[in-house]
Amino acid sequence: MLEIWGSQIYQFLQGSFSGAYAICDQEKNISHIDFRLNGCEQVADLDRRGILNLNTGELLMREIRSQGDRVIRNEGRYQCRMTGRTFNFADFNHE
C-alpha cells in the first residue's frame, strides 16, 4: 500500500520495501511517479526506488545494496488500485 502525502510516499505493507520515499521529478512526469528512499540524490550503499504508472497502476520496486563485497538486488512488481482518501484494513487481510 502506498500513501501519498505532500512530496513523500509512504509504503508500509510490504516489509522489504517499507519506508518513507521522496517523490522525484514529479513536475516533468504526468504518467508516473518516481520515488526514492532517503532522497532523490542518493549515493549511499542502499538504493531503493519505485515507479508507479498512474495510468495502469503498475508499481515497480527495486533495491540494490552492498553488504561487504556482495551486491544484493531485490525487485517486486505489483498491481495497484486507487482506494481514495480512506481504506479499510480488512481489504489487506488474506486468509
N, CA, C and O of each residue as an XYZ file, in Angstrom:
380
protein
N       0.831     -1.168      0.000
C       0.000      0.000      0.000
C       0.874      1.229      0.000
O       1.852      1.314      0.743
N       0.514      2.179     -0.840
C       1.215      3.456     -0.917
C       0.305      4.552     -0.395
O      -0.892      4.572     -0.684
N       0.876      5.451      0.367
C       0.151      6.635      0.809
C       0.950      7.843      0.350
O       2.119      7.991      0.704
N       0.330      8.695     -0.428
C       0.994      9.906     -0.932
C       0.572     11.065     -0.042
O      -0.618     11.321      0.143
N       1.564     11.764      0.508
C       1.306     12.891      1.384
C       2.339     13.973      1.099
O       3.514     13.837      1.439
N       1.881     15.042      0.472
C       2.798     16.124      0.120
C       3.822     15.666     -0.898
O       3.457     15.186     -1.971
N       5.088     15.806     -0.580
C       6.160     15.424     -1.507
C       6.776     14.072     -1.148
O       7.891     13.762     -1.569
N       6.042     13.265     -0.364
C       6.554     11.956      0.018
C       5.522     10.860     -0.230
O       4.318     11.109     -0.285
N       6.029      9.651     -0.376
C       5.210      8.453     -0.488
C       5.628      7.520      0.636
O       6.819      7.315      0.870
N       4.660      6.962      1.322
C       4.915      6.007      2.396
C       4.436      4.635      1.944
O       3.304      4.491      1.481
N       5.278      3.644      2.074
C       4.951      2.262      1.715
C       5.155      1.456      2.980
O       6.265      1.406      3.510
N       4.077      0.807      3.484
C       4.238      0.146      4.761
C       3.607     -1.230      4.873
O       3.583     -1.777      5.976
N       3.107     -1.812      3.824
C       2.573     -3.160      3.946
C       3.526     -4.240      3.443
O       3.466     -5.372      3.923
N       4.388     -3.929      2.506
C       5.382     -4.885      2.003
C       6.673     -4.612      2.764
O       7.370     -3.635      2.491
N       6.986     -5.484      3.721
C       8.092     -5.255      4.647
C       9.433     -4.929      4.025
O      10.124     -4.027      4.498
N       9.818     -5.634      2.984
C      11.158     -5.429      2.426
C      11.300     -4.079      1.719
O      12.422     -3.630      1.487
N      10.204     -3.433      1.376
C      10.265     -2.123      0.718
C       9.665     -1.013      1.571
O       9.442      0.087      1.066
N       9.395     -1.273      2.858
C       8.765     -0.270      3.715
C       9.656      0.938      3.894
O      10.882      0.830      3.904
N       9.020      2.099      4.035
C       9.770      3.310      4.303
C       9.081      4.542      3.765
O       8.033      4.468      3.123
N       9.697      5.680      4.045
C       9.232      6.968      3.545
C      10.120      7.360      2.367
O      11.341      7.432      2.503
N       9.510      7.610      1.218
C      10.222      7.902     -0.019
C       9.978      9.335     -0.460
O       8.878      9.862     -0.289
N      10.988      9.959     -1.019
C      10.841     11.292     -1.605
C      10.380     11.152     -3.045
O      10.899     10.324     -3.793
N       9.399     11.968     -3.434
C       8.946     11.986     -4.823
C       9.950     12.802     -5.631
O      10.288     13.924     -5.253
N      10.426     12.243     -6.742
C      11.473     12.871     -7.545
C      10.937     13.273     -8.928
O      10.235     12.490     -9.567
N      11.258     14.465     -9.384
C      10.942     14.935    -10.740
C       9.469     14.819    -11.108
O       9.152     14.520    -12.259
N       8.564     15.045    -10.168
C       7.149     14.890    -10.461
C       6.633     15.943    -11.447
O       5.704     15.664    -12.204
N       7.209     17.127    -11.451
C       6.744     18.184    -12.353
C       6.853     17.784    -13.822
O       6.051     18.221    -14.646
N       7.821     16.974    -14.144
C       8.073     16.584    -15.532
C       7.241     15.378    -15.963
O       7.051     15.161    -17.160
N       6.747     14.598    -15.016
C       6.077     13.335    -15.335
C       4.590     13.423    -15.018
O       4.202     13.689    -13.880
N       3.771     13.199    -16.022
C       2.334     13.175    -15.770
C       1.780     11.756    -15.842
O       0.628     11.523    -15.477
N       2.581     10.816    -16.304
C       2.105      9.442    -16.443
C       2.615      8.516    -15.342
O       2.107      7.405    -15.192
N       3.607      8.950    -14.573
C       4.126      8.105    -13.499
C       4.729      8.938    -12.376
O       5.055     10.112    -12.552
N       4.867      8.301    -11.221
C       5.532      8.914    -10.071
C       6.802      8.120     -9.810
O       6.770      6.899     -9.660
N       7.904      8.823     -9.760
C       9.223      8.259     -9.495
C       9.593      8.627     -8.060
O       9.534      9.805     -7.709
N       9.973      7.657     -7.215
C      10.297      7.990     -5.833
C      11.462      7.153     -5.336
O      11.692      6.034     -5.796
N      12.208      7.734     -4.364
C      13.408      7.080     -3.831
C      13.462      7.205     -2.321
O      13.030      8.208     -1.752
N      13.994      6.182     -1.681
C      14.215      6.191     -0.245
C      15.383      7.119      0.068
O      16.363      7.146     -0.677
N      15.295      7.866      1.140
C      16.375      8.755      1.616
C      16.712      9.894      0.667
O      17.836     10.395      0.705
N      15.788     10.323     -0.179
C      16.012     11.486     -1.037
C      16.370     11.135     -2.461
O      16.745     10.003     -2.769
N      16.247     12.127     -3.324
C      16.403     11.891     -4.764
C      17.855     11.830     -5.227
O      18.134     11.275     -6.290
N      18.766     12.374     -4.471
C      20.181     12.388     -4.871
C      20.967     11.341     -4.110
O      22.071     11.617     -3.641
N      20.434     10.180     -3.985
C      21.003      9.119     -3.161
C      22.304      8.564     -3.748
O      22.377      8.242     -4.934
N      23.307      8.460     -2.912
C      24.589      7.874     -3.326
C      25.106      6.873     -2.295
O      26.270      6.475     -2.356
N      24.272      6.467     -1.365
C      24.689      5.565     -0.281
C      24.786      4.124     -0.776
O      24.599      3.843     -1.960
N      25.082      3.224      0.151
C      25.183      1.804     -0.165
C      23.821      1.159     -0.403
O      23.744      0.002     -0.816
N      22.741      1.909     -0.140
C      21.389      1.402     -0.337
C      20.653      2.279     -1.340
O      20.449      3.468     -1.094
N      20.256      1.704     -2.462
C      19.468      2.422     -3.461
C      18.129      1.711     -3.600
O      18.043      0.660     -4.234
N      17.087      2.284     -3.006
C      15.749      1.708     -3.073
C      14.831      2.729     -3.736
O      14.785      3.889     -3.327
N      14.107      2.296     -4.755
C      13.268      3.218     -5.511
C      12.035      2.525     -6.061
O      11.954      1.298     -6.103
N      11.083      3.335     -6.477
C       9.862      2.815     -7.060
C       9.372      3.705     -8.184
O       9.662      4.900     -8.224
N       8.630      3.107     -9.092
C       7.976      3.833    -10.174
C       6.538      3.345    -10.230
O       6.282      2.155    -10.414
N       5.596      4.282    -10.068
C       4.174      3.968    -10.120
C       3.609      4.552    -11.408
O       3.637      5.766    -11.610
N       3.098      3.688    -12.274
C       2.441      4.127    -13.505
C       1.034      4.575    -13.138
O       0.215      3.763    -12.707
N       0.750      5.849    -13.304
C      -0.546      6.396    -12.909
C      -1.671      5.961    -13.830
O      -2.833      5.984    -13.422
N      -1.367      5.568    -15.049
C      -2.400      5.143    -15.998
C      -2.825      3.691    -15.779
O      -4.008      3.368    -15.886
N      -1.867      2.818    -15.473
C      -2.170      1.385    -15.347
C      -2.194      0.880    -13.908
O      -2.761     -0.180    -13.642
N      -1.594      1.610    -12.978
C      -1.497      1.167    -11.592
C      -0.337      0.230    -11.335
O      -0.182     -0.252    -10.213
N       0.489     -0.045    -12.343
C       1.634     -0.937    -12.152
C       2.699     -0.232    -11.313
O       3.050      0.921    -11.566
N       3.204     -0.953    -10.308
C       4.240     -0.442     -9.425
C       5.458     -1.341     -9.535
O       5.354     -2.556     -9.366
N       6.599     -0.758     -9.814
C       7.868     -1.472     -9.861
C       8.733     -0.955     -8.723
O       9.008      0.242     -8.641
N       9.160     -1.853     -7.848
C      10.046     -1.506     -6.742
C      11.376     -2.225     -6.954
O      11.415     -3.406     -7.301
N      12.461     -1.486     -6.736
C      13.804     -2.061     -6.891
C      14.695     -1.627     -5.752
O      14.574     -0.525     -5.217
N      15.596     -2.529     -5.397
C      16.568     -2.221     -4.357
C      17.908     -2.831     -4.755
O      17.979     -3.976     -5.200
N      18.954     -2.050     -4.587
C      20.324     -2.535     -4.761
C      21.092     -2.060     -3.534
O      21.111     -0.869     -3.222
N      21.727     -3.006     -2.842
C      22.502     -2.620     -1.666
C      23.771     -3.452     -1.583
O      23.836     -4.579     -2.074
N      24.759     -2.873     -0.956
C      26.032     -3.555     -0.757
C      26.090     -4.108      0.645
O      25.667     -3.464      1.605
N      26.621     -5.315      0.751
C      26.867     -5.929      2.042
C      28.229     -6.592      1.952
O      28.377     -7.685      1.405
N      29.211     -5.911      2.496
C      30.586     -6.382      2.358
C      31.008     -6.306      0.907
O      30.918     -5.246      0.287
N      31.470     -7.426      0.355
C      31.897     -7.447     -1.048
C      30.788     -7.966     -1.966
O      31.042     -8.278     -3.129
N      29.570     -8.059     -1.452
C      28.441     -8.560     -2.254
C      27.459     -7.448     -2.579
O      27.318     -6.480     -1.831
N      26.784     -7.607     -3.710
C      25.708     -6.704     -4.110
C      24.409     -7.507     -4.086
O      24.303     -8.556     -4.721
N      23.437     -7.007     -3.355
C      22.147     -7.683     -3.222
C      21.112     -6.892     -4.008
O      20.972     -5.682     -3.826
N      20.387     -7.585     -4.884
C      19.351     -6.959     -5.708
C      17.998     -7.562     -5.343
O      17.867     -8.771     -5.151
N      17.004     -6.695     -5.254
C      15.661     -7.106     -4.899
C      14.703     -6.345     -5.812
O      14.884     -5.149     -6.043
N      13.686     -7.029     -6.330
C      12.740     -6.370     -7.217
C      11.357     -6.966     -7.016
O      11.212     -8.169     -6.794
N      10.357     -6.124     -7.095
C       8.981     -6.580     -6.995
C       8.095     -5.798     -7.940
O       8.274     -4.592     -8.110
N       7.135     -6.479     -8.559
C       6.143     -5.840     -9.425
C       4.776     -6.063     -8.807
O       4.420     -7.176     -8.420
N       4.018     -4.979     -8.724
C       2.727     -5.023     -8.057
C       1.680     -4.336     -8.925
O       2.004     -3.528     -9.796
N       0.431     -4.670     -8.673
C      -0.681     -4.008     -9.346
C      -1.450     -3.216     -8.291
O      -1.973     -3.784     -7.333
N      -1.510     -1.917     -8.476
C      -2.160     -1.034     -7.507
C      -3.517     -0.580     -8.017
O      -3.799     -0.583     -9.216
N      -4.341     -0.193     -7.061
C      -5.619      0.430     -7.409
C      -5.844      1.564     -6.428
O      -5.419      1.504     -5.274
N      -6.521      2.599     -6.904
C      -6.786      3.767     -6.086
C      -7.912      3.446     -5.109
O      -8.975      2.977     -5.514
N      -7.678      3.697     -3.829
C      -8.728      3.476     -2.836
C      -9.354      4.782     -2.378
O     -10.344      4.767     -1.646
N      -8.796      5.906     -2.795
C      -9.318      7.197     -2.364
C      -8.636      7.675     -1.104
O      -7.494      7.312     -0.822
N      -9.342      8.487     -0.355
C      -8.759      9.093      0.843
C      -8.890      8.226      2.092
O      -8.262      8.512      3.111
N      -9.695      7.175      2.025
C      -9.845      6.276      3.166
C      -9.776      4.828      2.676
O      -9.954      4.562      1.487
N      -9.520      3.901      3.589
C      -9.493      2.488      3.241
C      -9.809      1.684      4.485
O      -9.796      2.204      5.601
N     -10.089      0.430      4.280
C     -10.394     -0.487      5.355
C      -9.265     -1.515      5.415
O      -8.959     -2.149      4.405
N      -8.645     -1.689      6.573
C      -7.550     -2.658      6.685
C      -8.016     -4.086      6.416
O      -7.192     -4.946      6.104
N      -9.303     -4.359      6.528
C      -9.822     -5.699      6.234
C      -9.532     -6.095      4.791
O      -9.414     -7.283      4.490
N      -9.413     -5.105      3.886
C      -9.082     -5.387      2.484
C      -7.715     -6.046      2.355
O      -7.442     -6.690      1.342
N      -6.855     -5.901      3.348
C      -5.488     -6.423      3.266
C      -5.311     -7.729      4.035
O      -4.215     -8.288      4.051
N      -6.358     -8.215      4.662
C      -6.301     -9.493      5.380
C      -6.651    -10.619      4.426
O      -7.813    -10.788      4.055
N      -5.647    -11.389      4.029
C      -5.842    -12.508      3.112
C      -5.800    -13.800      3.910
O      -4.753    -14.179      4.435
N      -6.916    -14.464      4.000
C      -6.968    -15.696      4.784
C      -7.069    -16.894      3.887
O      -7.124    -18.025      4.370
